[in-house]
Amino acid sequence: MQNNSRVLLAGTLLGAVTGLAAAMLLNRQAERNNREIAITTGEGFQLGLMVVGLLRAIANLGDENKK
């Protein structure tokens, strides 16, 4: 397997595990509060911005010109 394929596979698995953990936490919180799972538009927008920020940070990890 090539190095690029390994990186893509590892990233895919890490993303899937992270998504599963997030869904489990959201479900657990809804069960504790005895309500249905609901994310408002504002919360979804904030979450989306955080994900974009995380992706930008990951993309800049290998940038050696910043030093």
DOFIMAR-469332 format. One record per residue: residue in three letters; x, z, y of N, C-alpha, C in turn. Coordinates in steps of 0.02 Angstrom, whole numbers. Layout:
<pts>
+------+--------+--------+--------+--------+--------+--------+--------+--------+--------+
| keke |    nc1 |    nc3 |    nc2 |   cac1 |   cac3 |   cac2 |    cc1 |    cc3 |    cc2 |
+------+--------+--------+--------+--------+--------+--------+--------+--------+--------+
|  Ala |      X |      Z |      Y |      X |      Z |      Y |      X |      Z |      Y |
...
+------+--------+--------+--------+--------+--------+--------+--------+--------+--------+
</pts>
This chain:
<pts>
+------+--------+--------+--------+--------+--------+--------+--------+--------+--------+
| keke |    nc1 |    nc3 |    nc2 |   cac1 |   cac3 |   cac2 |    cc1 |    cc3 |    cc2 |
+------+--------+--------+--------+--------+--------+--------+--------+--------+--------+
|  Met |     42 |      0 |    -59 |      0 |      0 |      0 |     45 |      0 |     63 |
|  Gln |     29 |    -41 |    110 |     68 |    -44 |    171 |     56 |     18 |    214 |
|  Asn |    104 |     30 |    260 |     99 |     88 |    303 |     36 |     85 |    347 |
|  Asn |     19 |     26 |    373 |    -40 |     19 |    415 |   -103 |     36 |    376 |
|  Ser |   -106 |     15 |    314 |   -164 |     30 |    272 |   -170 |    105 |    260 |
|  Arg |   -115 |    138 |    250 |   -116 |    210 |    239 |   -140 |    247 |    301 |
|  Val |   -117 |    225 |    359 |   -139 |    256 |    421 |   -213 |    246 |    431 |
|  Leu |   -238 |    186 |    418 |   -310 |    172 |    426 |   -351 |    213 |    376 |
|  Leu |   -328 |    218 |    315 |   -363 |    258 |    265 |   -364 |    331 |    283 |
|  Ala |   -307 |    357 |    305 |   -304 |    428 |    325 |   -349 |    441 |    385 |
|  Gly |   -349 |    396 |    434 |   -392 |    404 |    492 |   -466 |    401 |    474 |
|  Thr |   -483 |    357 |    429 |   -553 |    351 |    406 |   -575 |    415 |    371 |
|  Leu |   -533 |    441 |    327 |   -550 |    502 |    291 |   -555 |    562 |    339 |
|  Leu |   -509 |    566 |    386 |   -509 |    621 |    434 |   -572 |    617 |    478 |
|  Gly |   -591 |    557 |    499 |   -652 |    549 |    539 |   -714 |    567 |    500 |
|  Ala |   -716 |    548 |    437 |   -775 |    564 |    395 |   -781 |    640 |    384 |
|  Val |   -725 |    672 |    371 |   -726 |    745 |    360 |   -745 |    781 |    425 |
|  Thr |   -719 |    758 |    481 |   -735 |    788 |    545 |   -809 |    779 |    561 |
|  Gly |   -836 |    720 |    550 |   -907 |    707 |    561 |   -951 |    750 |    517 |
|  Leu |   -932 |    758 |    454 |   -970 |    800 |    408 |   -969 |    873 |    431 |
|  Ala |   -911 |    897 |    452 |   -906 |    966 |    476 |   -949 |    976 |    539 |
|  Ala |   -949 |    928 |    584 |   -990 |    933 |    645 |  -1064 |    935 |    627 |
|  Ala |  -1085 |    893 |    581 |  -1156 |    892 |    561 |  -1175 |    958 |    527 |
|  Met |  -1131 |    985 |    487 |  -1145 |   1049 |    454 |  -1152 |   1105 |    505 |
|  Leu |  -1107 |   1106 |    555 |  -1111 |   1158 |    607 |  -1175 |   1152 |    648 |
|  Leu |  -1194 |   1091 |    665 |  -1256 |   1079 |    702 |  -1317 |   1101 |    662 |
|  Asn |  -1316 |   1085 |    598 |  -1371 |   1105 |    554 |  -1375 |   1181 |    547 |
|  Arg |  -1318 |   1213 |    540 |  -1316 |   1286 |    533 |  -1343 |   1320 |    596 |
|  Gln |  -1323 |   1293 |    654 |  -1347 |   1322 |    717 |  -1423 |   1314 |    724 |
|  Ala |  -1449 |   1257 |    704 |  -1521 |   1246 |    707 |  -1558 |   1293 |    660 |
|  Glu |  -1530 |   1305 |    601 |  -1562 |   1350 |    553 |  -1561 |   1422 |    579 |
|  Arg |  -1506 |   1442 |    611 |  -1501 |   1510 |    638 |  -1553 |   1522 |    693 |
|  Asn |  -1563 |   1471 |    734 |  -1610 |   1478 |    790 |  -1681 |   1460 |    769 |
|  Asn |  -1690 |   1444 |    705 |  -1755 |   1428 |    678 |  -1790 |   1372 |    717 |
|  Arg |  -1753 |   1319 |    729 |  -1780 |   1261 |    764 |  -1753 |   1198 |    734 |
|  Glu |  -1781 |   1141 |    754 |  -1757 |   1077 |    730 |  -1694 |   1056 |    768 |
|  Ile |  -1656 |   1012 |    738 |  -1596 |    986 |    770 |  -1617 |    940 |    827 |
|  Ala |  -1593 |    956 |    886 |  -1609 |    914 |    944 |  -1550 |    914 |    992 |
|  Ile |  -1528 |    855 |   1011 |  -1474 |    847 |   1060 |  -1505 |    811 |   1119 |
|  Thr |  -1497 |    840 |   1178 |  -1525 |    809 |   1238 |  -1482 |    750 |   1258 |
|  Thr |  -1508 |    710 |   1303 |  -1471 |    652 |   1328 |  -1407 |    674 |   1362 |
|  Gly |  -1411 |    726 |   1401 |  -1352 |    752 |   1436 |  -1299 |    776 |   1388 |
|  Glu |  -1319 |    812 |   1335 |  -1272 |    835 |   1285 |  -1240 |    776 |   1248 |
|  Gly |  -1279 |    726 |   1233 |  -1252 |    666 |   1200 |  -1202 |    630 |   1244 |
|  Phe |  -1217 |    626 |   1309 |  -1172 |    594 |   1356 |  -1106 |    633 |   1361 |
|  Gln |  -1110 |    699 |   1366 |  -1051 |    741 |   1370 |  -1009 |    734 |   1306 |
|  Leu |  -1042 |    733 |   1250 |  -1007 |    725 |   1186 |   -972 |    658 |   1183 |
|  Gly |  -1006 |    606 |   1205 |   -976 |    539 |   1207 |   -914 |    536 |   1251 |
|  Leu |   -917 |    568 |   1309 |   -859 |    569 |   1353 |   -801 |    607 |   1322 |
|  Met |   -816 |    661 |   1287 |   -763 |    699 |   1254 |   -731 |    658 |   1198 |
|  Val |   -771 |    620 |   1162 |   -743 |    578 |   1108 |   -699 |    524 |   1138 |
|  Val |   -720 |    493 |   1192 |   -679 |    442 |   1225 |   -613 |    473 |   1249 |
|  Gly |   -617 |    533 |   1278 |   -556 |    567 |   1300 |   -509 |    582 |   1242 |
|  Leu |   -537 |    603 |   1186 |   -497 |    616 |   1126 |   -463 |    553 |   1101 |
|  Leu |   -501 |    497 |   1100 |   -472 |    434 |   1078 |   -417 |    410 |   1124 |
|  Arg |   -426 |    420 |   1189 |   -373 |    402 |   1237 |   -310 |    445 |   1225 |
|  Ala |   -320 |    510 |   1213 |   -263 |    554 |   1199 |   -226 |    533 |   1136 |
|  Ile |   -264 |    514 |   1085 |   -233 |    491 |   1022 |   -195 |    426 |   1034 |
|  Ala |   -224 |    381 |   1073 |   -191 |    317 |   1087 |   -126 |    327 |   1126 |
|  Asn |   -122 |    381 |   1166 |    -62 |    393 |   1206 |     -9 |    435 |   1170 |
|  Leu |    -23 |    455 |   1108 |     26 |    496 |   1072 |     93 |    461 |   1063 |
|  Gly |     91 |    398 |   1048 |    153 |    360 |   1035 |    184 |    331 |   1097 |
|  Asp |    157 |    345 |   1156 |    182 |    316 |   1217 |    245 |    352 |   1240 |
|  Glu |    303 |    321 |   1230 |    366 |    353 |   1247 |    386 |    344 |   1321 |
|  Asn |    349 |    302 |   1357 |    366 |    289 |   1427 |    344 |    346 |   1473 |
|  Lys |    307 |    394 |   1449 |    283 |    449 |   1491 |    336 |    500 |   1505 |
|  Lys |    388 |    503 |   1465 |    441 |    553 |   1472 |    488 |    537 |   1528 |
+------+--------+--------+--------+--------+--------+--------+--------+--------+--------+
</pts>
